[in-house]
């Protein structure tokens, strides 16, 4: 499947956009601040039912307007499959309307697998450099597309977590004994839903480990690479290599669901004194993380900017492969100013790795370095003054 036509109304800085698109590589040129990322964001919204930049829907609607519309024609390269029309109308302060082939749908899950996509952007660096939340969000964003149950499990876990933490805050002295049975109920439910979340995250990361190592070694030859899941009860302050031995031994994914459930339950009980002291829940998937080791050093603390950049790109390439296997179709690639962050040799290597099997959208501010790459464009568009025009550059 690929994007044949895209129409936008009142989307971000655009009043009206109508584009006919080639199924191969598409170049979008424009100065910073002209709306290149906005265009890619609208395609990502079609694919996932959400923005990669904001959780506030009203920010997407053009200033002064009451609604925004994204309409797309999704084409098939097979004669046996028909084209589909997806329409998403975002209404200010009143929700969202979804239509697929002129039929209204209530759930985003009804369309998000039709046009899988992967967004590459300079902001991906925060997956590697920023805190654990960004790494958890990266895993969760993939799993919510792979597993229809996952989003509901996370939501249920979050509700239980809030209730347990609220109870913890209220406890002191004699109240602790009186609330022990209630606390046990919340613990059991946390373990039930939390175990499912941890298991799926751990499995996803473990299954991506070899691919991730392969990508890193194409950019940096001869480096030992480890991609390791870190449970909340294993979080360490000291980043000395010997502290990661246990995690490296677990990377084969041999941890069973029963082992995980029992460990989670035990660690939750053991953390009660600490939880009461800090008035919060310190154990659970809401505090899990994953780390990247290059030659046994945590890349977040000891990696160069170039290594961190390549690591973030390699994680996104793993996401691409995962979605491709799951849906049995080539995702749309959204490369938002990614090439400007790499030297010429690594630009060419990334182009080679991606190949020409995908419909790929490339944004850039400068045509000169794009011309040095082995890319053939089916469409070229120039963005200027909130308008998009076909370019002959």
C-alpha positions as CSV (number, residue, x, y, z in Angstrom):
1,X,0.0,0.0,0.0
2,X,1.1,3.6,-0.6
3,X,-0.2,7.1,-0.5
4,X,-1.6,8.1,-3.9
5,X,-3.3,11.4,-2.9
6,X,-3.2,13.6,0.1
7,X,-5.7,16.4,0.9
8,X,-5.4,18.8,3.9
9,X,-7.8,21.5,5.1
10,X,-6.9,23.9,7.9
11,X,-4.0,21.7,9.0
12,X,-1.4,23.6,11.0
13,X,-0.2,26.4,8.6
14,X,-2.0,25.0,5.6
15,X,-5.4,26.2,4.5
16,X,-5.7,23.9,1.5
17,X,-3.4,21.2,0.1
18,X,-4.0,18.7,-2.7
19,X,-1.1,16.4,-3.8
20,X,-0.9,13.6,-6.2
21,X,2.0,11.3,-5.2
22,X,4.3,8.9,-6.8
23,X,4.8,5.5,-5.1
24,X,8.6,5.9,-4.9
25,X,10.7,8.7,-3.3
26,X,9.3,12.2,-2.8
27,X,11.3,15.3,-2.1
28,X,9.9,18.1,-0.1
29,X,12.1,21.3,-0.1
30,X,11.6,24.4,1.9
31,X,13.2,26.7,4.5
32,X,12.9,26.0,8.2
33,X,9.5,27.0,9.6
34,X,7.6,26.7,6.3
35,X,5.8,23.5,7.2
36,X,7.8,20.5,5.9
37,X,7.4,18.7,9.2
38,X,3.7,19.5,9.3
39,X,3.2,17.7,6.0
40,X,4.9,14.6,7.3
41,X,3.0,14.8,10.6
42,X,-0.3,14.6,8.7
43,X,0.8,11.4,6.9
44,X,2.0,9.9,10.3
45,X,-1.4,10.8,11.7
46,X,-3.1,8.8,8.9
47,X,-0.9,5.9,9.8
48,X,-1.1,5.9,13.6
49,X,-4.1,8.0,14.6
50,X,-1.9,10.4,16.5
51,X,0.7,13.1,16.1
52,X,4.4,12.4,16.8
53,X,4.8,16.0,18.2
54,X,1.8,16.8,20.4
55,X,-0.9,15.2,22.5
56,X,-3.1,18.3,22.2
57,X,-5.4,17.8,19.2
58,X,-6.3,21.5,18.9
59,X,-2.7,22.4,18.2
60,X,-3.1,20.7,14.8
61,X,-6.1,22.8,13.7
62,X,-5.1,26.0,11.8
63,X,-5.3,29.1,13.9
64,X,-8.8,30.7,13.5
65,X,-10.4,27.5,12.2
66,X,-12.8,25.2,14.0
67,X,-11.8,22.0,12.3
68,X,-9.0,20.3,10.3
69,X,-9.4,17.6,7.7
70,X,-7.0,14.9,6.5
71,X,-8.2,12.9,3.5
72,X,-6.1,10.3,1.7
73,X,-6.4,7.8,-1.1
74,X,-4.4,4.7,-0.2
75,X,-3.4,2.8,-3.3
76,X,-2.4,-0.8,-3.7
77,X,0.2,-2.2,-6.1
78,X,-1.8,-5.4,-6.4
79,X,-4.6,-5.8,-9.0
80,X,-6.5,-8.0,-6.5
81,X,-6.7,-5.2,-3.8
82,X,-8.8,-2.1,-4.1
83,X,-7.8,1.5,-3.1
84,X,-9.1,2.9,0.1
85,X,-10.1,6.4,1.2
86,X,-9.4,7.5,4.8
87,X,-10.8,10.8,6.1
88,X,-10.0,12.2,9.6
89,X,-11.8,15.3,10.8
90,X,-10.4,16.9,13.9
91,X,-13.0,19.2,15.6
92,X,-11.9,21.9,18.0
93,X,-12.9,21.0,21.6
94,X,-15.3,18.2,20.3
95,X,-13.3,15.2,19.2
96,X,-12.6,13.3,16.0
97,X,-14.6,11.8,13.2
98,X,-13.2,8.9,11.2
99,X,-14.4,7.6,7.9
100,X,-12.9,4.7,5.9
101,X,-14.4,4.2,2.4
102,X,-17.3,6.5,3.5
103,X,-18.2,4.4,6.5
104,X,-17.9,6.0,10.0
105,X,-15.7,4.3,12.6
106,X,-15.3,5.0,16.3
107,X,-11.9,3.4,16.8
108,X,-8.6,4.4,15.4
109,X,-7.6,0.7,15.4
110,X,-10.0,0.3,12.4
111,X,-7.6,2.1,10.1
112,X,-4.1,2.4,11.6
113,X,-2.8,-0.8,10.0
114,X,-3.8,0.3,6.5
115,X,-0.8,2.5,5.9
116,X,2.0,1.7,8.3
117,X,4.7,4.3,8.5
118,X,7.9,5.1,10.3
119,X,9.0,8.6,11.1
120,X,12.7,9.4,11.2
121,X,13.5,12.8,12.6
122,X,16.3,14.7,14.5
123,X,14.1,14.5,17.6
124,X,14.7,10.7,17.6
125,X,18.0,11.5,19.4
126,X,16.1,11.9,22.6
127,X,15.3,8.1,22.6
128,X,19.0,7.6,23.3
129,X,20.0,10.8,25.1
130,X,16.9,11.7,27.2
131,X,15.3,9.9,30.2
132,X,13.7,6.5,30.5
133,X,10.2,7.9,29.6
134,X,11.3,8.6,26.0
135,X,12.6,5.0,25.7
136,X,9.4,3.5,27.1
137,X,7.4,5.7,24.8
138,X,9.4,4.4,21.8
139,X,8.6,0.8,22.7
140,X,5.0,1.6,23.5
141,X,4.4,3.4,20.2
142,X,5.4,0.3,18.3
143,X,3.5,-2.2,20.5
144,X,0.3,-0.2,20.3
145,X,0.3,-0.7,16.5
146,X,1.3,-4.4,16.7
147,X,-1.1,-5.5,19.5
148,X,-4.7,-4.4,19.7
149,X,-4.8,-5.3,23.4
150,X,-1.7,-3.4,24.4
151,X,-3.2,0.1,24.6
152,X,-6.0,-1.1,26.8
153,X,-3.6,-3.0,29.0
154,X,-1.5,0.2,29.5
155,X,-4.6,2.3,30.2
156,X,-5.8,-0.2,32.8
157,X,-2.4,-0.4,34.4
158,X,-2.2,3.4,34.6
159,X,-5.6,3.5,36.4
160,X,-4.4,0.9,38.9
161,X,-1.1,2.7,39.4
162,X,-2.9,5.9,40.2
163,X,-5.2,4.2,42.7
164,X,-2.3,2.4,44.5
165,X,-0.1,5.5,44.6
166,X,-3.0,7.5,46.0
167,X,-3.5,4.9,48.7
168,X,0.2,5.0,49.5
169,X,0.1,8.7,50.0
170,X,-2.7,8.5,52.5
171,X,-1.1,5.8,54.7
172,X,0.7,6.5,57.9
173,X,1.1,4.8,61.3
174,X,-2.0,2.7,62.2
175,X,-3.6,3.2,58.8
176,X,-1.0,0.9,57.2
177,X,-2.3,-2.2,58.9
178,X,-5.9,-1.3,58.2
179,X,-5.3,-0.8,54.5
180,X,-3.1,-3.9,54.0
181,X,-6.0,-5.9,52.3
182,X,-6.8,-3.1,50.0
183,X,-3.2,-2.6,49.1
184,X,-2.9,-6.3,48.3
185,X,-5.7,-6.0,45.8
186,X,-4.0,-3.2,44.0
187,X,-0.7,-5.1,44.0
188,X,-2.3,-8.2,42.5
189,X,-3.9,-6.1,39.7
190,X,-0.6,-4.2,39.1
191,X,1.2,-7.5,38.7
192,X,-1.5,-8.8,36.4
193,X,-1.4,-5.9,33.9
194,X,2.1,-4.9,34.5
195,X,3.5,-8.3,33.7
196,X,1.8,-8.3,30.3
197,X,3.3,-4.9,29.5
198,X,6.8,-5.8,30.7
199,X,6.7,-9.2,28.8
200,X,5.7,-7.6,25.5
201,X,8.3,-4.8,25.8
202,X,11.0,-7.2,26.8
203,X,10.1,-9.5,23.9
204,X,10.1,-6.7,21.3
205,X,13.5,-5.5,22.4
206,X,15.0,-9.0,22.6
207,X,13.7,-9.8,19.1
208,X,15.2,-6.5,17.7
209,X,18.6,-7.0,19.4
210,X,20.4,-8.9,16.5
211,X,19.1,-6.5,13.9
212,X,20.1,-3.5,15.9
213,X,23.6,-4.9,16.4
214,X,23.8,-5.5,12.6
215,X,22.9,-1.9,11.8
216,X,25.3,-0.4,14.3
217,X,28.1,-2.5,12.9
218,X,27.4,-1.3,9.4
219,X,28.1,2.2,10.5
220,X,30.8,1.4,13.1
221,X,32.6,-1.8,12.3
222,X,34.0,-4.0,15.0
223,X,32.0,-2.5,17.9
224,X,30.5,-4.8,20.5
225,X,26.8,-3.9,20.8
226,X,24.2,-4.8,23.5
227,X,20.6,-3.7,23.6
228,X,19.3,-4.6,27.0
229,X,16.0,-4.3,28.8
230,X,16.2,-2.9,32.4
231,X,13.5,-3.8,34.9
232,X,12.5,-1.2,37.4
233,X,14.0,-3.3,40.2
234,X,17.4,-3.4,38.3
235,X,17.8,0.3,37.7
236,X,21.3,1.3,38.7
237,X,23.0,4.6,39.4
238,X,26.5,3.2,38.8
239,X,27.2,2.7,35.1
240,X,30.3,0.5,35.5
241,X,30.4,-2.4,33.0
242,X,30.3,-5.2,35.6
243,X,26.8,-4.0,36.8
244,X,25.4,-4.9,33.4
245,X,26.4,-8.6,33.4
246,X,23.1,-9.8,34.7
247,X,21.2,-7.9,32.0
248,X,23.5,-9.2,29.3
249,X,22.9,-12.8,30.5
250,X,19.1,-12.2,30.2
251,X,19.1,-10.9,26.7
252,X,18.2,-14.3,25.3
253,X,14.6,-13.7,26.3
254,X,14.4,-16.9,28.4
255,X,12.5,-15.2,31.2
256,X,9.1,-16.9,31.6
257,X,5.8,-15.2,32.3
258,X,5.6,-17.0,35.7
259,X,9.1,-16.0,36.6
260,X,8.3,-12.4,35.7
261,X,5.0,-12.4,37.6
262,X,6.6,-13.9,40.8
263,X,9.6,-11.5,40.6
264,X,7.3,-8.5,40.1
265,X,5.1,-9.5,43.0
266,X,8.0,-10.0,45.3
267,X,9.7,-6.8,44.4
268,X,6.5,-4.9,44.8
269,X,6.1,-6.2,48.4
270,X,9.8,-5.6,49.2
271,X,9.5,-1.9,48.0
272,X,6.6,-1.1,50.4
273,X,8.8,0.8,52.9
274,X,10.5,2.7,50.2
275,X,7.1,3.5,48.6
276,X,5.7,4.8,51.9
277,X,8.8,6.9,52.4
278,X,8.5,8.5,48.9
279,X,4.7,8.4,48.8
280,X,4.6,6.8,45.4
281,X,5.0,3.4,43.6
282,X,8.6,2.8,42.8
283,X,8.3,-0.6,41.1
284,X,6.6,-1.5,37.8
285,X,6.8,-1.0,34.1
286,X,6.2,2.8,34.5
287,X,9.8,2.9,35.7
288,X,11.4,0.4,33.3
289,X,14.1,1.4,30.8
290,X,16.4,-0.1,28.2
291,X,20.1,0.6,27.7
292,X,22.5,0.5,24.7
293,X,26.0,-0.6,25.4
294,X,28.9,0.0,22.9
295,X,32.0,-1.9,24.1
296,X,30.3,-2.3,27.5
297,X,29.8,1.5,27.9
298,X,26.4,3.1,28.2
299,X,26.0,5.1,25.0
300,X,23.8,7.6,26.8
301,X,26.6,8.7,29.1
302,X,29.7,7.8,27.1
303,X,28.8,7.7,23.4
304,X,29.7,10.4,21.0
305,X,27.1,12.5,19.3
306,X,27.7,10.5,16.1
307,X,27.2,7.2,17.8
308,X,24.1,8.4,19.6
309,X,22.7,9.6,16.3
310,X,23.4,6.3,14.5
311,X,21.9,4.4,17.5
312,X,18.6,6.3,17.2
313,X,18.5,5.7,13.4
314,X,19.2,2.0,14.0
315,X,16.3,1.8,16.5
316,X,14.0,3.3,13.8
317,X,15.3,0.8,11.2
318,X,14.4,-2.0,13.6
319,X,10.9,-0.4,14.0
320,X,10.6,-0.5,10.2
321,X,11.5,-4.2,10.0
322,X,9.1,-5.0,12.8
323,X,6.1,-3.3,11.2
324,X,7.0,-4.8,7.8
325,X,6.9,-8.3,9.2
326,X,3.7,-7.7,11.2
327,X,1.6,-6.2,8.4
328,X,3.2,-8.0,5.5
329,X,3.6,-4.7,3.6
330,X,6.2,-2.0,3.2
331,X,5.7,0.9,5.5
332,X,5.9,4.5,4.2
333,X,9.1,6.2,5.3
334,X,9.0,9.7,6.6
335,X,12.6,11.1,6.7
336,X,12.3,14.6,8.3
337,X,15.6,16.4,7.7
338,X,17.5,13.3,8.7
339,X,20.3,13.5,6.1
340,X,21.4,16.9,7.3
341,X,22.5,15.3,10.6
342,X,24.9,12.9,9.0
343,X,28.3,13.1,7.1
344,X,28.3,12.2,3.4
345,X,29.5,8.6,3.9
346,X,26.8,7.8,6.4
347,X,24.1,9.6,4.3
348,X,25.0,7.2,1.4
349,X,25.0,4.2,3.7
350,X,21.6,5.0,5.1
351,X,20.2,5.4,1.5
352,X,21.7,2.0,0.7
353,X,20.2,0.3,3.7
354,X,16.8,1.7,3.1
355,X,16.9,0.8,-0.6
356,X,14.2,1.7,-3.1
357,X,11.4,-0.6,-1.9
358,X,9.5,2.0,0.1
359,X,7.5,5.1,-0.7
360,X,9.8,7.6,1.0
361,X,9.2,11.2,1.9
362,X,12.4,13.2,2.3
363,X,12.4,16.8,3.6
364,X,15.4,19.1,3.2
365,X,16.3,22.8,3.2
366,X,19.2,22.5,0.8
367,X,19.1,20.7,-2.6
368,X,22.9,20.6,-2.9
369,X,23.7,17.7,-0.5
370,X,20.6,15.8,-1.6
371,X,21.9,15.8,-5.2
372,X,25.1,14.0,-3.9
373,X,23.0,11.0,-2.9
374,X,21.9,8.1,-5.1
375,X,18.2,9.1,-4.9
376,X,15.7,9.3,-7.8
377,X,12.6,11.3,-7.0
378,X,9.2,10.5,-8.4
379,X,7.9,13.9,-7.1
380,X,9.6,17.1,-6.0
381,X,7.6,19.8,-4.1
382,X,8.6,23.2,-2.9
383,X,7.0,24.8,0.1
384,X,6.9,28.5,0.3
385,X,4.5,31.0,2.0
386,X,2.3,28.2,3.3
387,X,1.8,26.8,-0.2
388,X,3.1,23.6,-1.8
389,X,4.0,23.6,-5.5
390,X,5.6,21.1,-7.9
391,X,9.2,21.8,-8.2
392,X,11.6,21.3,-11.2
393,X,14.8,21.7,-9.2
